């Protein structure tokens, strides 16, 4: 059975965020980092080389595949700030309608600039996702 390729590392989150060249993207990353720390009460860890993650949960699929992954996280990618809302978006329709300008994938929220969205709504979305993950999975 294949193992999860993205795992927590010992790399420095501070060094990673400080290395973001674009000044605004770096500031946005710091704000999102604070939101996630508030929502989880956990310190950030690097997951792979470019994802900042908070907390851990254990998953197990019907196929038998299982592993550990972050409860929430983000990656300041070139095209957009990617925010990982691992609970998905279905139960957050009311918040999503108030969020602002964004795109989504299955559990990825893509934001060009933090100023494109309502930060208070984003905080509530992150907190709601963290709450969902804690109710539905073994977390630490």
Secondary structure, 3 states (H helix, E strand, C coil): CCCCCCCECCCCHHHHHHCCCCHHHHHHHHHHHHHHHHHHCCCEEEECCCEEEECCEEEECCCCCEEEECCEEEEECCCCEEEEECCCCHHHHHHHHHHECCEECCCEEEECCHHHECHHHHHHHHHHHHHHHHHHCEEC
